[in-house]
Structure formats: structure tokens, C-alpha cells
Amino acid sequence: MEAKQKQLAQDVQTAERRMAVERDDDRYEAIASQHDLLKKDLQETELEIDSKRQINASVPSLAEDVTAAMSLLDQILGLTGDDYARESLPDLVRQLGVRIGLTFAAGIKGTKRKCSPAAS
């Protein structure tokens, strides 16, 4: 892509140089129309390169991903070693993007009492 950009920039300069010395009106018009097309292609190529750079800049790097994963692992290890860490569990579950739910089914506990135990 960048090689194409460089070539188009050189072609635009060449067309401008030829336009500057051309005396014949018909030839000047032909060079001018090519100059306009080259200029348009150059602008489109530059926009495409810029958009690809922005996309690459917004993608997190491998080091950032590893740092985030290690931080999450530290949180998990902290929760497993602390008996009073129950309050922090909802935040951890939200960070992991995990949804936990129970499914209940009707049943009888003992001989008479109806209940809804969690189904496996």
C-alpha cells in the first residue's frame, strides 16, 4: 500500500512538471485530466492507509492482553484465599462476562413437603 502511495506521489509530481512546460492546449488538457485522476487515487490510498493504521492502533497488543489476564488471575487468587471475599465475587463474575443461573424443577422433599430444588 505504501509503495503504491509513493508511486502515485511521484506520478503526480511528474504530471505537474509536464503541465508546467506544456505549450499545446490539447496536450495540457490531457495531462491535467490524468493529473486529477492521479491526485484522486493518491488521496484514496492515503485515506485507506490512515484507516488501517487507526484500526491497528485500536487493537490491544499482546502485552496488554497478558497484563489484563494476569491481573484477573491475581484477583481470583485473592478471592480463593480470603474467607470474606464473597462481596467481590459479583464484580469478578462481571469482568469475566460469565452468567450464572440455576434451573429449578418441582419436586417433593421428604414424604410430604413440596419444594423447588435446583436441577442439575
N, CA, C and O atoms as a GROMACS GRO file, in nm:
protein
  480
    1MET      N    1   0.081  -0.119   0.000
    1MET     CA    2   0.000   0.000   0.000
    1MET      C    3   0.086   0.127   0.000
    1MET      O    4   0.061   0.220  -0.076
    2GLU      N    5   0.187   0.127   0.086
    2GLU     CA    6   0.271   0.246   0.095
    2GLU      C    7   0.358   0.261  -0.031
    2GLU      O    8   0.392   0.373  -0.069
    3ALA      N    9   0.392   0.150  -0.094
    3ALA     CA   10   0.466   0.158  -0.220
    3ALA      C   11   0.377   0.219  -0.328
    3ALA      O   12   0.423   0.299  -0.410
    4LYS      N   13   0.250   0.183  -0.327
    4LYS     CA   14   0.154   0.241  -0.421
    4LYS      C   15   0.141   0.391  -0.397
    4LYS      O   16   0.135   0.469  -0.492
    5GLN      N   17   0.137   0.431  -0.270
    5GLN     CA   18   0.126   0.572  -0.235
    5GLN      C   19   0.248   0.649  -0.286
    5GLN      O   20   0.235   0.758  -0.342
    6LYS      N   21   0.365   0.592  -0.267
    6LYS     CA   22   0.488   0.657  -0.312
    6LYS      C   23   0.489   0.672  -0.464
    6LYS      O   24   0.526   0.778  -0.516
    7GLN      N   25   0.449   0.566  -0.535
    7GLN     CA   26   0.446   0.571  -0.681
    7GLN      C   27   0.346   0.675  -0.731
    7GLN      O   28   0.374   0.748  -0.825
    8LEU      N   29   0.228   0.681  -0.667
    8LEU     CA   30   0.128   0.780  -0.708
    8LEU      C   31   0.179   0.922  -0.683
    8LEU      O   32   0.155   1.011  -0.765
    9ALA      N   33   0.247   0.945  -0.572
    9ALA     CA   34   0.302   1.078  -0.544
    9ALA      C   35   0.405   1.117  -0.650
    9ALA      O   36   0.409   1.233  -0.692
   10GLN      N   37   0.488   1.023  -0.692
   10GLN     CA   38   0.585   1.052  -0.798
   10GLN      C   39   0.516   1.082  -0.930
   10GLN      O   40   0.558   1.171  -1.004
   11ASP      N   41   0.409   1.006  -0.960
   11ASP     CA   42   0.334   1.029  -1.084
   11ASP      C   43   0.267   1.166  -1.084
   11ASP      O   44   0.262   1.232  -1.188
   12VAL      N   45   0.216   1.208  -0.972
   12VAL     CA   46   0.153   1.340  -0.961
   12VAL      C   47   0.259   1.449  -0.985
   12VAL      O   48   0.233   1.546  -1.056
   13GLN      N   49   0.375   1.432  -0.926
   13GLN     CA   50   0.483   1.530  -0.947
   13GLN      C   51   0.526   1.536  -1.093
   13GLN      O   52   0.552   1.644  -1.147
   14THR      N   53   0.532   1.421  -1.157
   14THR     CA   54   0.569   1.417  -1.298
   14THR      C   55   0.465   1.489  -1.383
   14THR      O   56   0.500   1.566  -1.473
   15ALA      N   57   0.338   1.464  -1.355
   15ALA     CA   58   0.231   1.530  -1.430
   15ALA      C   59   0.236   1.681  -1.407
   15ALA      O   60   0.215   1.758  -1.502
   16GLU      N   61   0.262   1.725  -1.286
   16GLU     CA   62   0.270   1.868  -1.258
   16GLU      C   63   0.388   1.932  -1.333
   16GLU      O   64   0.377   2.042  -1.386
   17ARG      N   65   0.500   1.860  -1.336
   17ARG     CA   66   0.618   1.910  -1.407
   17ARG      C   67   0.587   1.923  -1.557
   17ARG      O   68   0.624   2.022  -1.619
   18ARG      N   69   0.521   1.824  -1.614
   18ARG     CA   70   0.488   1.829  -1.757
   18ARG      C   71   0.385   1.937  -1.788
   18ARG      O   72   0.389   2.000  -1.893
   19MET      N   73   0.292   1.957  -1.694
   19MET     CA   74   0.191   2.062  -1.715
   19MET      C   75   0.258   2.200  -1.718
   19MET      O   76   0.216   2.289  -1.791
   20ALA      N   77   0.362   2.216  -1.637
   20ALA     CA   78   0.429   2.345  -1.627
   20ALA      C   79   0.499   2.385  -1.757
   20ALA      O   80   0.511   2.504  -1.785
   21VAL      N   81   0.546   2.290  -1.836
   21VAL     CA   82   0.622   2.322  -1.957
   21VAL      C   83   0.544   2.300  -2.086
   21VAL      O   84   0.592   2.336  -2.194
   22GLU      N   85   0.425   2.243  -2.077
   22GLU     CA   86   0.349   2.210  -2.198
   22GLU      C   87   0.288   2.337  -2.258
   22GLU      O   88   0.226   2.417  -2.188
   23ARG      N   89   0.308   2.355  -2.390
   23ARG     CA   90   0.258   2.473  -2.461
   23ARG      C   91   0.128   2.443  -2.537
   23ARG      O   92   0.045   2.532  -2.556
   24ASP      N   93   0.110   2.321  -2.580
   24ASP     CA   94  -0.007   2.282  -2.659
   24ASP      C   95  -0.127   2.265  -2.566
   24ASP      O   96  -0.118   2.191  -2.468
   25ASP      N   97  -0.238   2.331  -2.595
   25ASP     CA   98  -0.356   2.327  -2.508
   25ASP      C   99  -0.419   2.189  -2.498
   25ASP      O  100  -0.462   2.148  -2.391
   26ASP      N  101  -0.424   2.116  -2.610
   26ASP     CA  102  -0.484   1.982  -2.608
   26ASP      C  103  -0.401   1.887  -2.520
   26ASP      O  104  -0.456   1.811  -2.441
   27ARG      N  105  -0.271   1.893  -2.535
   27ARG     CA  106  -0.185   1.808  -2.451
   27ARG      C  107  -0.194   1.848  -2.305
   27ARG      O  108  -0.196   1.764  -2.215
   28TYR      N  109  -0.201   1.980  -2.282
   28TYR     CA  110  -0.213   2.028  -2.144
   28TYR      C  111  -0.340   1.974  -2.079
   28TYR      O  112  -0.338   1.931  -1.964
   29GLU      N  113  -0.451   1.977  -2.153
   29GLU     CA  114  -0.578   1.924  -2.103
   29GLU      C  115  -0.568   1.775  -2.071
   29GLU      O  116  -0.619   1.729  -1.969
   30ALA      N  117  -0.501   1.700  -2.159
   30ALA     CA  118  -0.486   1.556  -2.137
   30ALA      C  119  -0.402   1.530  -2.012
   30ALA      O  120  -0.435   1.444  -1.930
   31ILE      N  121  -0.293   1.604  -1.998
   31ILE     CA  122  -0.208   1.586  -1.880
   31ILE      C  123  -0.284   1.629  -1.754
   31ILE      O  124  -0.272   1.565  -1.650
   32ALA      N  125  -0.361   1.736  -1.763
   32ALA     CA  126  -0.438   1.785  -1.648
   32ALA      C  127  -0.543   1.684  -1.604
   32ALA      O  128  -0.563   1.664  -1.484
   33SER      N  129  -0.609   1.619  -1.699
   33SER     CA  130  -0.711   1.520  -1.660
   33SER      C  131  -0.644   1.400  -1.592
   33SER      O  132  -0.697   1.347  -1.495
   34GLN      N  133  -0.529   1.356  -1.643
   34GLN     CA  134  -0.456   1.247  -1.579
   34GLN      C  135  -0.407   1.288  -1.440
   34GLN      O  136  -0.407   1.209  -1.346
   35HIS      N  137  -0.364   1.414  -1.430
   35HIS     CA  138  -0.319   1.467  -1.301
   35HIS      C  139  -0.432   1.459  -1.198
   35HIS      O  140  -0.410   1.419  -1.084
   36ASP      N  141  -0.553   1.497  -1.240
   36ASP     CA  142  -0.667   1.493  -1.149
   36ASP      C  143  -0.698   1.350  -1.104
   36ASP      O  144  -0.728   1.327  -0.986
   37LEU      N  145  -0.692   1.255  -1.197
   37LEU     CA  146  -0.717   1.115  -1.162
   37LEU      C  147  -0.611   1.062  -1.065
   37LEU      O  148  -0.642   0.993  -0.968
   38LEU      N  149  -0.484   1.096  -1.093
   38LEU     CA  150  -0.376   1.052  -1.006
   38LEU      C  151  -0.391   1.112  -0.866
   38LEU      O  152  -0.369   1.044  -0.766
   39LYS      N  153  -0.428   1.238  -0.860
   39LYS     CA  154  -0.446   1.306  -0.732
   39LYS      C  155  -0.558   1.239  -0.651
   39LYS      O  156  -0.546   1.220  -0.530
   40LYS      N  157  -0.667   1.205  -0.720
   40LYS     CA  158  -0.779   1.137  -0.653
   40LYS      C  159  -0.737   1.000  -0.600
   40LYS      O  160  -0.768   0.965  -0.487
   41ASP      N  161  -0.665   0.923  -0.682
   41ASP     CA  162  -0.616   0.792  -0.638
   41ASP      C  163  -0.522   0.805  -0.520
   41ASP      O  164  -0.526   0.723  -0.428
   42LEU      N  165  -0.436   0.907  -0.522
   42LEU     CA  166  -0.343   0.929  -0.412
   42LEU      C  167  -0.418   0.959  -0.282
   42LEU      O  168  -0.382   0.906  -0.177
   43GLN      N  169  -0.520   1.042  -0.289
   43GLN     CA  170  -0.599   1.075  -0.169
   43GLN      C  171  -0.670   0.952  -0.115
   43GLN      O  172  -0.674   0.931   0.007
   44GLU      N  173  -0.728   0.871  -0.202
   44GLU     CA  174  -0.797   0.750  -0.160
   44GLU      C  175  -0.700   0.652  -0.094
   44GLU      O  176  -0.732   0.589   0.007
   45THR      N  177  -0.581   0.639  -0.152
   45THR     CA  178  -0.480   0.549  -0.096
   45THR      C  179  -0.436   0.597   0.042
   45THR      O  180  -0.420   0.517   0.133
   46GLU      N  181  -0.416   0.728   0.057
   46GLU     CA  182  -0.376   0.783   0.186
   46GLU      C  183  -0.484   0.762   0.292
   46GLU      O  184  -0.453   0.730   0.406
   47LEU      N  185  -0.611   0.778   0.253
   47LEU     CA  186  -0.721   0.754   0.347
   47LEU      C  187  -0.725   0.607   0.390
   47LEU      O  188  -0.749   0.576   0.506
   48GLU      N  189  -0.703   0.518   0.294
   48GLU     CA  190  -0.705   0.375   0.325
   48GLU      C  191  -0.590   0.338   0.420
   48GLU      O  192  -0.609   0.260   0.514
   49ILE      N  193  -0.472   0.394   0.396
   49ILE     CA  194  -0.358   0.369   0.484
   49ILE      C  195  -0.386   0.422   0.624
   49ILE      O  196  -0.356   0.356   0.724
   50ASP      N  197  -0.443   0.543   0.633
   50ASP     CA  198  -0.475   0.602   0.764
   50ASP      C  199  -0.578   0.519   0.839
   50ASP      O  200  -0.565   0.499   0.960
   51SER      N  201  -0.679   0.470   0.768
   51SER     CA  202  -0.781   0.390   0.835
   51SER      C  203  -0.724   0.258   0.887
   51SER      O  204  -0.762   0.212   0.994
   52LYS      N  205  -0.632   0.198   0.811
   52LYS     CA  206  -0.568   0.074   0.857
   52LYS      C  207  -0.480   0.099   0.979
   52LYS      O  208  -0.474   0.017   1.070
   53ARG      N  209  -0.413   0.213   0.980
   53ARG     CA  210  -0.331   0.249   1.097
   53ARG      C  211  -0.418   0.269   1.220
   53ARG      O  212  -0.381   0.228   1.330
   54GLN      N  213  -0.533   0.333   1.204
   54GLN     CA  214  -0.624   0.354   1.316
   54GLN      C  215  -0.678   0.222   1.369
   54GLN      O  216  -0.689   0.204   1.490
   55ILE      N  217  -0.710   0.131   1.280
   55ILE     CA  218  -0.760   0.000   1.322
   55ILE      C  219  -0.652  -0.074   1.400
   55ILE      O  220  -0.680  -0.133   1.504
   56ASN      N  221  -0.530  -0.070   1.349
   56ASN     CA  222  -0.419  -0.138   1.418
   56ASN      C  223  -0.390  -0.073   1.553
   56ASN      O  224  -0.351  -0.142   1.647
   57ALA      N  225  -0.407   0.057   1.562
   57ALA     CA  226  -0.380   0.126   1.688
   57ALA      C  227  -0.487   0.094   1.793
   57ALA      O  228  -0.458   0.094   1.913
   58SER      N  229  -0.610   0.066   1.749
   58SER     CA  230  -0.718   0.040   1.845
   58SER      C  231  -0.719  -0.105   1.894
   58SER      O  232  -0.783  -0.134   1.995
   59VAL      N  233  -0.651  -0.195   1.826
   59VAL     CA  234  -0.645  -0.335   1.868
   59VAL      C  235  -0.544  -0.346   1.983
   59VAL      O  236  -0.429  -0.304   1.969
   60PRO      N  237  -0.586  -0.403   2.097
   60PRO     CA  238  -0.493  -0.414   2.209
   60PRO      C  239  -0.376  -0.507   2.175
   60PRO      O  240  -0.391  -0.605   2.103
   61SER      N  241  -0.260  -0.472   2.228
   61SER     CA  242  -0.142  -0.551   2.200
   61SER      C  243  -0.142  -0.677   2.285
   61SER      O  244  -0.220  -0.691   2.379
   62LEU      N  245  -0.054  -0.767   2.251
   62LEU     CA  246  -0.041  -0.893   2.324
   62LEU      C  247   0.000  -0.866   2.468
   62LEU      O  248  -0.048  -0.932   2.560
   63ALA      N  249   0.089  -0.770   2.488
   63ALA     CA  250   0.134  -0.736   2.624
   63ALA      C  251   0.019  -0.685   2.710
   63ALA      O  252   0.010  -0.718   2.828
   64GLU      N  253  -0.069  -0.604   2.651
   64GLU     CA  254  -0.185  -0.553   2.725
   64GLU      C  255  -0.279  -0.668   2.762
   64GLU      O  256  -0.333  -0.671   2.873
   65ASP      N  257  -0.299  -0.761   2.668
   65ASP     CA  258  -0.385  -0.876   2.697
   65ASP      C  259  -0.328  -0.962   2.810
   65ASP      O  260  -0.401  -1.007   2.898
   66VAL      N  261  -0.198  -0.983   2.807
   66VAL     CA  262  -0.133  -1.064   2.910
   66VAL      C  263  -0.143  -0.994   3.046
   66VAL      O  264  -0.170  -1.058   3.147
   67THR      N  265  -0.122  -0.863   3.048
   67THR     CA  266  -0.132  -0.787   3.173
   67THR      C  267  -0.273  -0.795   3.231
   67THR      O  268  -0.290  -0.814   3.351
   68ALA      N  269  -0.374  -0.782   3.145
   68ALA     CA  270  -0.512  -0.790   3.192
   68ALA      C  271  -0.543  -0.931   3.246
   68ALA      O  272  -0.610  -0.944   3.348
   69ALA      N  273  -0.495  -1.034   3.178
   69ALA     CA  274  -0.519  -1.171   3.223
   69ALA      C  275  -0.450  -1.198   3.356
   69ALA      O  276  -0.508  -1.263   3.443
   70MET      N  277  -0.329  -1.150   3.372
   70MET     CA  278  -0.257  -1.170   3.498
   70MET      C  279  -0.324  -1.095   3.613
   70MET      O  280  -0.328  -1.144   3.726
   71SER      N  281  -0.376  -0.978   3.585
   71SER     CA  282  -0.449  -0.903   3.688
   71SER      C  283  -0.574  -0.979   3.731
   71SER      O  284  -0.605  -0.984   3.850
   72LEU      N  285  -0.644  -1.036   3.636
   72LEU     CA  286  -0.762  -1.114   3.667
   72LEU      C  287  -0.726  -1.239   3.747
   72LEU      O  288  -0.798  -1.277   3.838
   73LEU      N  289  -0.616  -1.302   3.712
   73LEU     CA  290  -0.570  -1.419   3.786
   73LEU      C  291  -0.535  -1.381   3.930
   73LEU      O  292  -0.565  -1.456   4.024
   74ASP      N  293  -0.472  -1.266   3.948
   74ASP     CA  294  -0.441  -1.219   4.084
   74ASP      C  295  -0.568  -1.198   4.165
   74ASP      O  296  -0.572  -1.230   4.284
   75GLN      N  297  -0.671  -1.144   4.101
   75GLN     CA  298  -0.800  -1.125   4.171
   75GLN      C  299  -0.859  -1.259   4.212
   75GLN      O  300  -0.908  -1.274   4.324
   76ILE      N  301  -0.855  -1.355   4.122
   76ILE     CA  302  -0.910  -1.488   4.154
   76ILE      C  303  -0.834  -1.551   4.270
   76ILE      O  304  -0.895  -1.606   4.361
   77LEU      N  305  -0.701  -1.542   4.265
   77LEU     CA  306  -0.620  -1.598   4.374
   77LEU      C  307  -0.649  -1.527   4.506
   77LEU      O  308  -0.650  -1.591   4.612
   78GLY      N  309  -0.672  -1.397   4.501
   78GLY     CA  310  -0.705  -1.322   4.621
   78GLY      C  311  -0.839  -1.364   4.680
   78GLY      O  312  -0.855  -1.368   4.801
   79LEU      N  313  -0.934  -1.396   4.593
   79LEU     CA  314  -1.066  -1.437   4.640
   79LEU      C  315  -1.063  -1.577   4.700
   79LEU      O  316  -1.136  -1.605   4.795
   80THR      N  317  -0.981  -1.663   4.646
   80THR     CA  318  -0.977  -1.800   4.699
   80THR      C  319  -0.910  -1.807   4.835
   80THR      O  320  -0.938  -1.898   4.913
   81GLY      N  321  -0.821  -1.714   4.864
   81GLY     CA  322  -0.751  -1.718   4.992
   81GLY      C  323  -0.821  -1.641   5.103
   81GLY      O  324  -0.781  -1.649   5.219
   82ASP      N  325  -0.926  -1.566   5.068
   82ASP     CA  326  -0.993  -1.482   5.167
   82ASP      C  327  -1.133  -1.536   5.194
   82ASP      O  328  -1.213  -1.553   5.102
   83ASP      N  329  -1.161  -1.563   5.323
   83ASP     CA  330  -1.293  -1.615   5.360
   83ASP      C  331  -1.402  -1.510   5.345
   83ASP      O  332  -1.519  -1.544   5.328
   84TYR      N  333  -1.367  -1.383   5.351
   84TYR     CA  334  -1.466  -1.275   5.347
   84TYR      C  335  -1.470  -1.208   5.210
   84TYR      O  336  -1.514  -1.093   5.200
   85ALA      N  337  -1.428  -1.275   5.108
   85ALA     CA  338  -1.421  -1.217   4.974
   85ALA      C  339  -1.551  -1.231   4.897
   85ALA      O  340  -1.556  -1.200   4.778
   86ARG      N  341  -1.653  -1.277   4.960
   86ARG     CA  342  -1.782  -1.300   4.893
   86ARG      C  343  -1.836  -1.174   4.828
   86ARG      O  344  -1.901  -1.181   4.724
   87GLU      N  345  -1.809  -1.059   4.887
   87GLU     CA  346  -1.860  -0.932   4.833
   87GLU      C  347  -1.796  -0.898   4.698
   87GLU      O  348  -1.857  -0.828   4.618
   88SER      N  349  -1.677  -0.947   4.674
   88SER     CA  350  -1.606  -0.916   4.549
   88SER      C  351  -1.644  -1.009   4.434
   88SER      O  352  -1.609  -0.982   4.319
   89LEU      N  353  -1.713  -1.116   4.462
   89LEU     CA  354  -1.747  -1.213   4.357
   89LEU      C  355  -1.832  -1.155   4.244
   89LEU      O  356  -1.804  -1.184   4.128
   90PRO      N  357  -1.936  -1.075   4.273
   90PRO     CA  358  -2.014  -1.022   4.160
   90PRO      C  359  -1.931  -0.939   4.062
   90PRO      O  360  -1.952  -0.946   3.942
   91ASP      N  361  -1.836  -0.860   4.114
   91ASP     CA  362  -1.750  -0.781   4.024
   91ASP      C  363  -1.664  -0.872   3.938
   91ASP      O  364  -1.646  -0.846   3.818
   92LEU      N  365  -1.610  -0.976   3.997
   92LEU     CA  366  -1.526  -1.069   3.923
   92LEU      C  367  -1.607  -1.141   3.814
   92LEU      O  368  -1.560  -1.157   3.701
   93VAL      N  369  -1.727  -1.183   3.848
   93VAL     CA  370  -1.813  -1.252   3.751
   93VAL      C  371  -1.846  -1.157   3.635
   93VAL      O  372  -1.849  -1.200   3.520
   94ARG      N  373  -1.872  -1.029   3.665
   94ARG     CA  374  -1.900  -0.931   3.561
   94ARG      C  375  -1.779  -0.910   3.471
   94ARG      O  376  -1.794  -0.902   3.349
   95GLN      N  377  -1.659  -0.903   3.529
   95GLN     CA  378  -1.538  -0.886   3.450
   95GLN      C  379  -1.513  -1.004   3.358
   95GLN      O  380  -1.468  -0.988   3.244
   96LEU      N  381  -1.543  -1.122   3.405
   96LEU     CA  382  -1.525  -1.242   3.323
   96LEU      C  383  -1.632  -1.254   3.215
   96LEU      O  384  -1.613  -1.326   3.116
   97GLY      N  385  -1.743  -1.184   3.233
   97GLY     CA  386  -1.852  -1.194   3.137
   97GLY      C  387  -1.930  -1.323   3.150
   97GLY      O  388  -1.991  -1.371   3.055
   98VAL      N  389  -1.926  -1.379   3.269
   98VAL     CA  390  -1.992  -1.507   3.294
   98VAL      C  391  -2.132  -1.481   3.347
   98VAL      O  392  -2.153  -1.392   3.429
   99ARG      N  393  -2.227  -1.558   3.301
   99ARG     CA  394  -2.363  -1.552   3.354
   99ARG      C  395  -2.391  -1.684   3.424
   99ARG      O  396  -2.380  -1.791   3.366
  100ILE      N  397  -2.428  -1.671   3.549
  100ILE     CA  398  -2.454  -1.791   3.628
  100ILE      C  399  -2.602  -1.794   3.660
  100ILE      O  400  -2.660  -1.694   3.704
  101GLY      N  401  -2.662  -1.907   3.638
  101GLY     CA  402  -2.804  -1.920   3.668
  101GLY      C  403  -2.836  -2.060   3.716
  101GLY      O  404  -2.762  -2.155   3.692
  102LEU      N  405  -2.945  -2.071   3.783
  102LEU     CA  406  -2.991  -2.201   3.831
  102LEU      C  407  -3.124  -2.233   3.766
  102LEU      O  408  -3.205  -2.144   3.738
  103THR      N  409  -3.146  -2.360   3.740
  103THR     CA  410  -3.273  -2.406   3.687
  103THR      C  411  -3.342  -2.487   3.796
  103THR      O  412  -3.283  -2.578   3.855
  104PHE      N  413  -3.466  -2.452   3.823
  104PHE     CA  414  -3.540  -2.520   3.929
  104PHE      C  415  -3.644  -2.612   3.868
  104PHE      O  416  -3.704  -2.584   3.765
  105ALA      N  417  -3.663  -2.723   3.936
  105ALA     CA  418  -3.763  -2.821   3.894
  105ALA      C  419  -3.849  -2.856   4.016
  105ALA      O  420  -3.799  -2.864   4.128
  106ALA      N  421  -3.976  -2.878   3.993
  106ALA     CA  422  -4.067  -2.913   4.103
  106ALA      C  423  -4.034  -3.053   4.154
  106ALA      O  424  -4.000  -3.142   4.077
  107GLY      N  425  -4.045  -3.069   4.283
  107GLY     CA  426  -4.017  -3.200   4.340
  107GLY      C  427  -4.070  -3.208   4.482
  107GLY      O  428  -4.123  -3.110   4.535
  108ILE      N  429  -4.056  -3.321   4.544
  108ILE     CA  430  -4.103  -3.343   4.681
  108ILE      C  431  -3.981  -3.374   4.766
  108ILE      O  432  -3.901  -3.463   4.736
  109LYS      N  433  -3.971  -3.298   4.876
  109LYS     CA  434  -3.861  -3.322   4.968
  109LYS      C  435  -3.918  -3.401   5.086
  109LYS      O  436  -4.013  -3.359   5.152
  110GLY      N  437  -3.858  -3.511   5.108
  110GLY     CA  438  -3.913  -3.597   5.212
  110GLY      C  439  -4.034  -3.670   5.160
  110GLY      O  440  -4.037  -3.715   5.045
  111THR      N  441  -4.138  -3.682   5.246
  111THR     CA  442  -4.256  -3.756   5.203
  111THR      C  443  -4.373  -3.665   5.168
  111THR      O  444  -4.460  -3.706   5.092
  112LYS      N  445  -4.377  -3.541   5.223
  112LYS     CA  446  -4.494  -3.458   5.201
  112LYS      C  447  -4.464  -3.318   5.147
  112LYS      O  448  -4.544  -3.265   5.070
  113ARG      N  449  -4.353  -3.259   5.184
  113ARG     CA  450  -4.330  -3.118   5.156
  113ARG      C  451  -4.284  -3.098   5.011
  113ARG      O  452  -4.187  -3.160   4.967
  114LYS      N  453  -4.356  -3.008   4.936
  114LYS     CA  454  -4.317  -2.976   4.801
  114LYS      C  455  -4.212  -2.865   4.804
  114LYS      O  456  -4.220  -2.774   4.886
  115CYS      N  457  -4.116  -2.874   4.715
  115CYS     CA  458  -4.012  -2.771   4.706
  115CYS      C  459  -3.964  -2.763   4.560
  115CYS      O  460  -4.003  -2.844   4.476
  116SER      N  461  -3.880  -2.663   4.534
  116SER     CA  462  -3.824  -2.646   4.400
  116SER      C  463  -3.672  -2.651   4.410
  116SER      O  464  -3.608  -2.546   4.413
  117PRO      N  465  -3.613  -2.770   4.414
  117PRO     CA  466  -3.466  -2.778   4.423
  117PRO      C  467  -3.402  -2.742   4.290
  117PRO      O  468  -3.464  -2.750   4.184
  118ALA      N  469  -3.279  -2.702   4.296
  118ALA     CA  470  -3.205  -2.670   4.174
  118ALA      C  471  -3.182  -2.798   4.095
  118ALA      O  472  -3.139  -2.900   4.151
  119ALA      N  473  -3.210  -2.792   3.967
  119ALA     CA  474  -3.189  -2.910   3.881
  119ALA      C  475  -3.047  -2.905   3.828
  119ALA      O  476  -2.991  -2.797   3.808
  120SER      N  477  -2.989  -3.020   3.806
  120SER     CA  478  -2.850  -3.021   3.754
  120SER      C  479  -2.847  -3.033   3.605
  120SER      O  480  -2.739  -3.035   3.546
   0.00000   0.00000   0.00000
